[in-house]
Amino acid sequence: MEFWVVVAAIALAQTAIVVTALRMKVAPDPARGIVGARMTEVLWTLLPPLLIATVVLLSLAERG
């Protein structure tokens, strides 16, 4: 039970981060690096939870 509560909390936090990144309005400024590169920021935000989900699903598939 606790595992799924943690999974739900992480999913909620990641959703909030992605929504915030998509709504962020920043003018492109090459001096600031990748800040304002929306697609890069969204991918950078989504990559860790996708990797974790992949590991969890592969682990569950091996167990079952």
Wavefront OBJ file of the C-alpha trace (Angstrom):
o trace
v 0.000 0.000 0.000
v 2.723 2.484 0.957
v 4.518 1.808 -2.326
v 1.535 2.987 -4.361
v 1.122 6.090 -2.205
v 4.738 6.992 -2.943
v 4.270 6.245 -6.649
v 1.181 8.485 -6.721
v 3.021 11.291 -4.908
v 5.943 11.120 -7.338
v 3.578 11.054 -10.326
v 1.728 14.084 -8.977
v 4.982 15.985 -8.407
v 6.264 15.144 -11.893
v 2.969 16.229 -13.441
v 3.171 19.548 -11.612
v 6.753 20.066 -12.818
v 5.851 19.298 -16.440
v 2.787 21.576 -16.366
v 4.883 24.370 -14.874
v 7.608 23.880 -17.504
v 5.045 23.996 -20.307
v 3.407 27.164 -18.958
v 6.694 28.979 -18.315
v 7.219 32.070 -20.447
v 10.907 32.844 -20.908
v 12.402 34.821 -23.749
v 15.225 32.919 -25.485
v 18.593 34.323 -24.426
v 21.727 32.503 -25.630
v 23.695 33.826 -22.643
v 21.431 31.847 -20.264
v 22.119 28.439 -21.826
v 19.147 26.080 -22.215
v 16.748 28.075 -20.036
v 13.789 28.825 -22.238
v 14.370 25.840 -24.541
v 10.980 24.359 -23.734
v 11.374 20.979 -25.444
v 14.771 20.406 -23.821
v 13.369 21.271 -20.399
v 10.340 19.012 -20.825
v 12.484 16.087 -21.995
v 14.977 16.689 -19.180
v 12.079 16.601 -16.710
v 10.377 13.508 -18.155
v 13.472 11.358 -18.666
v 14.129 10.358 -15.002
v 10.576 9.171 -14.186
v 10.397 7.298 -17.493
v 13.646 5.511 -16.694
v 12.423 4.679 -13.186
v 9.095 3.406 -14.548
v 10.975 1.231 -17.050
v 13.129 -0.287 -14.314
v 10.086 -0.916 -12.106
v 8.127 -2.565 -14.923
v 11.078 -4.741 -15.912
v 11.569 -5.756 -12.282
v 7.906 -6.649 -11.877
v 7.959 -8.642 -15.138
v 10.942 -10.682 -13.906
v 9.235 -11.389 -10.578
v 5.968 -12.533 -12.092
l 1 2 3 4 5 6 7 8 9 10 11 12 13 14 15 16 17 18 19 20 21 22 23 24 25 26 27 28 29 30 31 32 33 34 35 36 37 38 39 40 41 42 43 44 45 46 47 48 49 50 51 52 53 54 55 56 57 58 59 60 61 62 63 64
